[in-house]
Amino acid sequence: MKINQEVKVNKNVLRTTELGQYILQKYTPKKDLIRKLAEYADGVFKPKTLERVKSCGDFMQHLTTVDMSARRVHRSNSCGNRFCPICTWNKAKKDAIMISVVMEAIRHEEDQEYIFLTLTAPNVDGDELKNEIDRFNKSFNKLFKRRNVQKVINGYVRKLEVTYNKERFITKEMYKNATAYYKKRGLQVGDNNPNYDTYHPHFHAILAVNKSYFTDTKVYINQAKWLEMWQECMNDSSITQVDIRKVRSSEKSENGAILEVAKYSAKGNELYHSQDVFEVFYKALKGRQLITFNGLFKEYVKKFKNKELEEYQKEDENIYTHLLTSIWRTSKYENMLRELTLEEFEEYNSKAKKVEEMEVE
Ligand SMILES: [Zn+2]
């Protein structure tokens, strides 16, 4: 192959390489979702915004190895819209790595440990969703202004997530996940789903605490107390679900928590379920802050953005020799591979590179 000469990548190569599979399995289905979004957003988004969303991901370039086993985003055209399946996915991948680095730094420099908190409330109808989220925000702020909470929580990262219940009838999986709930109501698999066509806003948060929090019985807050406080702040005694757990320092435990707060506020298969559902999500989430950093987290996110936390960032040890250009053609990507010029090779490999993304489904 001549240097700088682009070669078309055929289907078989695409299917058998890591980057090829990534494009086929991750990007291509999201381009299909964009088509759905464009249909629902017609008349909802401004025409200019709609055009940008439609063309999102039409062009992208990845640095890679000759066998296309490694990847690093080089350039791409992205719309940045918060309802776009490609952009929300890319943001989640970047947020995940940022939160992971920030947590590592806070653990080392501030001697902190973490707890993972999930706050929920009963489901609401579509026309109540917007107000319900406002109520969640107010109640969360109330909760974190309480003296016993303020005394022990040194910062948090919080994510708003909204799920939509699209099942008309109770499925096996739903029953398995909430057996006690259905049993109490005398319901079985196949019965009408009492929560059909309702929305479920909830918060996931990672909280930073002093190490002594777990052993000091005077300040420790147990699950029953968190539940009681959340009921009081929401002024709703029917709330039963508050989950609180320690984030262990294992990678699995920590990544689990990170992915919960980094991932999208709405799942693709729910957000683009129908025109009506899309509009409910749109009205409720438009212009809203979805991820919030507070206290130590806020301070360290600033440091991360100022590149002051590079010592906590993993090195990207791949040597990139090639550039893959992918162009969207109606229903699939056309992919072209070429070797980097010597100049490019040096530019993209000489300085220590940091890992920029954490994989998110
Ligand atoms: Zn986009």
Residues whose N, C-alpha, C, O or C-beta is under 5 A from the ligand:
A	BS01	ZN	C56 S78 C79 G80 N81 C84 I86 C87
